[in-house]
Amino acid sequence: MIIRVANAADARYVETLCQWYEESAKQRGVGIAKRDPEYVRKKMLKGDSIIAFIDNELAGFCYIETFEDNKFVVNSGLIVNTALRKEGLGRAIKHEVFKLSRTKYPAAKIFGITTSLAVMKINTELGYKPVTFTELTRSDDFWKGCSSCKNYPILMENERKMCLCTGMVYDTLNDQYSQQAQETIDFIEPRKQ
């Protein structure tokens, strides 16, 4: 298994990843169904994403986005090849994208919203706490990303203060990652098999 920071050469996987996002949302019946391929490509080019391979085959992906002048960073778009789920790959990717977020943006609170119990458990392991949506970014750009979710009308009816997702935040800003130099994030150490 190889889990690393994605780069420009990984752009060849963008269409596959976007297809996985759409299929996963249909299967679960909730969540953000679509990702713009150009947006995913930019995440790779900027070094703001983690990509995983098993036996040289694409296995998973997750990216980060910052809001409010880097005050908040979201770990978003966790996707794992359906044939490889339940093997701990999602957990491994989440741990690496967490490290990338903390190292690259050490002064930012990390947050996410999810309906996935598995993601909530992983976030709890990492030190996230459940919070109300009022403790998350107020950025219109973030909340616009929810517009392709079937629950978007619920979010808007509640003035972005609540929905069916659970909001979670990691705000321990004096942890081990905040002490590392930002140059150390070029490549994350591969996981032992």
Legacy VTK file of the C-alpha trace (Angstrom):
# vtk DataFile Version 3.0
C-alpha trace
ASCII
DATASET POLYDATA
POINTS 193 float
0.000 0.000 0.000
1.292 3.449 -0.921
-0.323 6.547 0.568
1.240 9.872 -0.374
0.636 13.495 -1.280
-0.878 13.618 -4.776
0.940 15.513 -7.524
0.491 16.650 -11.137
1.160 13.171 -12.542
-1.866 11.874 -10.631
-4.236 14.056 -12.659
-4.813 11.054 -14.921
-6.984 9.604 -12.114
-9.332 12.598 -11.824
-12.149 11.234 -13.999
-12.136 7.911 -12.161
-12.263 9.641 -8.780
-15.146 11.874 -9.863
-17.032 8.805 -11.065
-16.408 7.109 -7.698
-17.822 10.165 -5.866
-21.011 10.101 -7.877
-21.487 6.333 -7.552
-20.829 6.411 -3.795
-23.391 9.150 -3.212
-26.001 7.227 -5.203
-25.262 4.069 -3.251
-25.532 5.800 0.145
-28.488 7.944 -0.870
-26.973 11.018 0.796
-23.958 13.221 0.539
-22.346 15.396 -2.040
-22.753 13.593 -5.317
-20.443 15.458 -7.653
-16.967 16.881 -7.664
-15.750 19.087 -10.482
-12.823 17.337 -12.211
-10.912 20.614 -12.561
-11.287 21.255 -8.816
-9.897 17.791 -7.975
-7.024 18.342 -10.433
-6.148 21.656 -8.729
-6.036 19.921 -5.340
-3.453 17.521 -6.766
-1.363 20.273 -8.372
-1.317 22.325 -5.166
-0.237 19.398 -2.976
-3.499 19.583 -1.053
-4.565 15.974 -1.432
-3.659 12.434 -0.466
-3.826 9.538 -2.907
-3.558 5.819 -2.199
-2.557 2.839 -4.314
-2.600 -0.893 -3.717
-0.560 -3.006 -6.124
-0.136 0.062 -8.374
-3.937 0.479 -8.705
-5.806 3.570 -7.555
-7.325 2.757 -4.171
-8.437 6.027 -2.548
-8.228 9.789 -2.254
-8.971 12.739 0.032
-8.257 16.480 -0.222
-8.076 19.602 1.896
-9.426 23.109 1.395
-8.875 26.235 3.467
-11.350 28.958 4.374
-11.326 32.367 6.068
-7.650 33.106 5.338
-6.499 29.655 6.498
-8.371 29.894 9.820
-10.223 26.677 8.910
-9.148 23.665 6.876
-11.543 20.920 5.855
-10.609 17.323 5.087
-13.060 16.444 2.377
-13.847 14.021 -0.386
-12.636 10.824 1.267
-13.279 8.084 -1.282
-12.132 4.463 -1.322
-12.478 1.954 -4.148
-15.621 -0.039 -3.290
-13.751 -3.341 -3.660
-11.283 -2.250 -0.957
-13.655 -0.945 1.707
-13.702 -2.431 5.211
-9.920 -3.007 5.036
-8.810 0.097 6.956
-7.753 2.059 3.878
-10.157 4.938 4.590
-8.744 5.214 8.112
-5.168 5.265 6.780
-6.016 7.981 4.227
-7.812 10.085 6.865
-4.794 9.866 9.164
-2.462 11.024 6.375
-4.703 13.885 5.231
-4.945 14.944 8.880
-1.127 15.066 9.098
-0.981 17.027 5.841
-3.537 19.525 7.173
-1.795 20.002 10.518
1.641 20.359 8.953
0.682 22.616 6.079
-1.800 24.761 8.058
-0.691 24.521 11.722
-2.773 27.520 12.864
-6.017 26.258 11.318
-8.882 24.420 12.950
-9.626 21.223 11.015
-13.268 20.495 10.450
-15.620 18.327 8.502
-19.249 17.414 8.126
-20.404 13.868 7.535
-23.265 11.413 7.749
-20.834 8.468 7.845
-20.491 6.674 11.173
-17.129 5.275 10.042
-15.787 8.790 9.344
-17.128 10.030 12.700
-15.253 7.220 14.467
-12.004 8.002 12.631
-12.379 11.727 13.343
-12.935 10.949 17.030
-9.727 8.847 17.068
-7.866 11.838 15.633
-9.187 14.159 18.354
-12.097 15.864 16.594
-15.137 16.831 18.682
-18.739 17.037 17.485
-19.897 20.661 17.286
-22.823 22.698 16.074
-22.518 24.183 12.603
-22.108 27.651 14.153
-18.562 26.586 15.181
-17.617 25.808 11.575
-16.511 28.200 8.861
-19.017 30.827 7.772
-17.504 30.857 4.272
-20.136 30.831 1.529
-17.679 28.883 -0.651
-17.683 25.964 1.775
-21.450 25.781 2.134
-21.920 26.129 -1.625
-20.216 22.750 -1.869
-23.238 21.187 -0.176
-25.567 22.288 -2.978
-25.422 18.939 -4.805
-26.509 17.043 -1.674
-30.167 16.029 -1.576
-30.366 17.479 1.959
-29.297 20.974 0.853
-32.829 22.387 1.262
-32.761 21.304 4.932
-29.436 23.083 5.433
-30.735 26.271 3.851
-34.059 26.174 5.730
-32.009 26.147 8.922
-29.811 29.056 7.792
-26.752 26.738 7.662
-27.002 26.144 11.410
-27.951 22.455 11.164
-28.611 19.642 8.737
-28.459 15.850 8.766
-24.655 15.837 8.803
-22.627 15.972 11.993
-20.079 18.785 12.257
-16.720 17.898 13.810
-13.713 20.084 14.680
-10.103 19.493 15.691
-8.844 22.645 17.408
-5.833 21.511 19.434
-3.421 23.903 17.784
-0.378 23.164 19.966
0.072 19.514 18.979
3.136 17.745 17.551
2.343 18.779 13.961
2.342 22.483 14.676
5.976 22.161 15.722
7.163 20.824 12.320
8.547 22.976 9.555
6.191 23.258 6.586
8.858 21.951 4.192
8.512 18.478 5.740
5.238 17.745 3.962
6.451 17.048 0.428
5.983 13.310 0.893
4.412 11.494 3.762
6.168 8.368 4.914
4.673 5.270 3.277
2.763 2.995 5.607
4.321 -0.326 6.539
2.529 -3.258 4.922
LINES 1 194
193 0 1 2 3 4 5 6 7 8 9 10 11 12 13 14 15 16 17 18 19 20 21 22 23 24 25 26 27 28 29 30 31 32 33 34 35 36 37 38 39 40 41 42 43 44 45 46 47 48 49 50 51 52 53 54 55 56 57 58 59 60 61 62 63 64 65 66 67 68 69 70 71 72 73 74 75 76 77 78 79 80 81 82 83 84 85 86 87 88 89 90 91 92 93 94 95 96 97 98 99 100 101 102 103 104 105 106 107 108 109 110 111 112 113 114 115 116 117 118 119 120 121 122 123 124 125 126 127 128 129 130 131 132 133 134 135 136 137 138 139 140 141 142 143 144 145 146 147 148 149 150 151 152 153 154 155 156 157 158 159 160 161 162 163 164 165 166 167 168 169 170 171 172 173 174 175 176 177 178 179 180 181 182 183 184 185 186 187 188 189 190 191 192
